[in-house]
Amino acid sequence: MYDYVLSALDGTMYSILAFFIASGAYRAFRARTAEAALLLIAGTLVMLGNAPVGGVIWTGFLDINSWIQRIPMMAGIRGILIGAGLGAIAMGIRILTGRERGYLGGGE
Amino acid sequence: MSLWEKLEAIDRRVLYALLWIVVLPVLYYPINLPTIISDLTREYYNQIEAIPSGSVVVLAYDLGPAGWPELGGQCYATMQHLFTMINEKGIKVVMLCYWATGAALIPNTFEGVYGPMDQMGAEYGVDWVNLGYIAGGEVGMSNFAMDTWGAKPTDYEGTLVSTIPLMQNVRTIQDVYMLISIESGTPGFEEYNRQWWTRKNTLKILIGALGVSIPGYEPFRPQRIQSYLPGGKGASEYISLVGKKVPAILAGQMGKKAVGVNDALSTSHILVIIFVAIGNIGYFLRPRRK
């Protein structure tokens, strides 16, 4: 059951992502605005850096990919993590002090 | 509809079909496109090579069959690498998982689905042990960190952990030198970070990561995560590195599969980039309505 049913179904579910991502990238990556153009350029460079053949075409793609992941992307992720952490603390304080009662359910 | 408008709105079925065409043949008949070993993969390899003699390493399979196509190569090469380190330096390896679906993948790796793996004379119970699935997710990790025997009283085959020679010296997280977690979600690194690293802040951590998970690990490197293998690309790079020590891994089914995955990643990425370019050319050159 595990090897021939679960593994096959799970693998299929995950691999379908490749088709959706390809189709999504084709439709979404349009340079309609300056911000979208920036995203398009960054996305293309990261794709070239992540594709094994990218580094063979030009080793600079690997360095650019690494820089994008180490500097701007990490700054964004850190911002999200810090924001989520502060939000959790604030929510905890609100619940502990009785200001947040939504988790109890019920109406007015 | 003009040509440019057609280029901007190619039917998704055409894209799906082309993706099949560029991926499927190279998976079955790899063309050995060249690859360059990334710094991350090299660091992952070097960290394992630098494990001190006699140290205890935990190899965690926190994944399921869904992640196997991308992470299987990492699992296979990491386990083979650890067996060579058992042979060379006498390290001890404890295999476990906090994902129920990972338990069957551990024996699948060394028992013959892609092997049988060369265990290089390593003796079960003395050099390595497979504890199997530990229930409880993050709570289970916390229990294991404080009391390994209590968290998992028996190994995968049902043998009492207290009777296994290797486990006599593995009682808490303080006895573990390195964690290698090949993972595809939760519980995973974040939980290990909270429950294991905070209890032992000298714990070395290596991660086998899905390509889409990489952004989540980068903020923790290199202070908490020494390195990680980035997806299928990392797997094929790492297999080629381990293959220098164990040539059989390259000749085996998993080695060939990794080369195929490598080729498929290259061809599929190039196809997507070409289509993104076509879509943008169509967008900019199509006639605008006034």
Contacts between the chains, C-beta under 8 A, distances in Angstrom:
chain1	res1	chain2	res2	distance
A	2	B	65	7.7
A	2	B	104	5.1
A	3	B	104	7.7
A	3	B	108	7.6
A	3	B	113	7.7
A	6	B	65	5.7
A	6	B	101	7.4
A	7	B	65	3.8
A	7	B	68	6.8
A	8	B	65	7.9
A	9	B	65	8.0
A	10	B	64	5.9
A	10	B	65	3.9
A	10	B	66	3.9
A	10	B	68	7.7
A	10	B	101	7.8
A	11	B	65	5.8
A	11	B	66	6.3
A	11	B	68	6.5
A	11	B	69	5.4
A	13	B	66	6.1
A	14	B	66	4.2
A	14	B	67	7.0
A	14	B	69	6.9
A	14	B	70	7.8
A	15	B	69	6.5
A	18	B	19	6.7
A	18	B	23	7.5
A	18	B	268	6.6
A	19	B	15	7.8
A	19	B	16	5.1
A	19	B	19	6.0
A	21	B	272	7.7
A	22	B	15	5.8
A	22	B	16	7.7
A	22	B	19	5.4
A	22	B	268	7.1
A	22	B	271	7.1
A	22	B	272	5.1
A	22	B	275	7.2
A	23	B	12	4.6
A	23	B	15	5.4
A	23	B	16	7.2
A	25	B	272	5.2
A	25	B	275	7.5
A	25	B	276	5.8
A	26	B	10	7.3
A	26	B	15	6.1
A	26	B	272	7.1
A	26	B	275	4.4
A	26	B	276	6.0
A	26	B	278	7.9
A	26	B	279	5.3
A	27	B	279	7.2
A	29	B	276	4.6
A	29	B	279	7.0
A	29	B	280	7.3
A	30	B	279	6.2
A	30	B	280	6.0
A	30	B	283	5.1
A	31	B	280	5.7
A	31	B	283	7.3
A	31	B	284	7.7
A	32	B	283	7.5
A	40	B	276	7.2
A	40	B	280	7.3
A	43	B	276	8.0
A	44	B	273	6.0
A	44	B	276	6.7
A	47	B	269	5.1
A	47	B	272	6.6
A	47	B	273	5.8
A	48	B	269	7.3
A	48	B	273	7.0
A	50	B	211	6.8
A	50	B	230	7.3
A	50	B	231	7.8
A	50	B	233	6.3
A	50	B	265	7.7
A	50	B	269	6.8
A	51	B	233	7.7
A	51	B	265	5.8
A	51	B	266	5.0
A	51	B	269	3.5
A	51	B	270	6.6
A	52	B	33	6.5
A	52	B	34	7.8
A	52	B	35	4.2
A	52	B	36	7.7
A	52	B	233	5.4
A	52	B	236	6.9
A	52	B	237	7.8
A	52	B	262	5.0
A	52	B	263	7.9
A	52	B	265	5.7
A	52	B	266	5.0
A	53	B	33	5.2
A	53	B	34	7.3
A	53	B	35	7.7
A	53	B	266	3.7
A	53	B	269	7.6
A	53	B	270	6.8
A	54	B	266	7.8
A	54	B	269	7.3
A	55	B	35	7.3
A	55	B	36	4.0
A	55	B	38	7.8
A	56	B	33	7.3
A	56	B	34	4.7
A	56	B	35	7.1
A	56	B	36	6.5
A	59	B	36	6.8
A	62	B	36	6.6
A	62	B	38	6.7
A	66	B	39	7.3
A	69	B	214	6.9
A	69	B	215	7.3
A	69	B	218	5.7
A	70	B	218	6.7
A	73	B	215	5.7
A	73	B	218	6.7
A	74	B	215	7.9
A	74	B	218	4.9
A	74	B	219	5.4
A	77	B	215	5.3
A	77	B	216	6.8
A	77	B	218	6.6
A	77	B	219	5.3
A	78	B	219	5.2
A	81	B	219	6.6
